[in-house]
Amino acid sequence: MVIMDQYHKSHRKKVSAGTGGRRKKARDKKLAHVGGVFAATRVAEEESKVVVRKRGGKTRKRIKKACSINVVTKDGVKKATIKKLLESHNPEYVRRNIITKGAVVETDIGKVKVTNRVGQDGLVNGVLV
């Protein structure tokens, strides 16, 4: 499987005119516009993290498998175990147990909504539903 980076720049077709004509290339592609690959964090028995190098030598942790979630409750923050994924904006993610922001997971405390961008933060945060 070949993993390709995303390129975050406007497309080369005209949209506003409605003609679908080609735009002229203003400049070459820049490394600054290259984005990352989707982390696809899954529910698993044990956690696994990957350290990715960013621009300027900075690093970011990407979580590939998650088994726990930090839940905000009335008593404070509690760490809960994730059992399975219940809801997501994409039905395919529910089948594959991929956690994203806004997904609802079942924990030992109850239903929890994920409030952070899991693949970019390196941990899973949520609030009780």
Summary of the structure (lengths in Angstrom):
residues: 129
radius of gyration: 18.8
end to end distance: 37.6
largest distance: 58.5
contacts: 323
relative contact order: 0.17
helix: 12%
strand: 40%
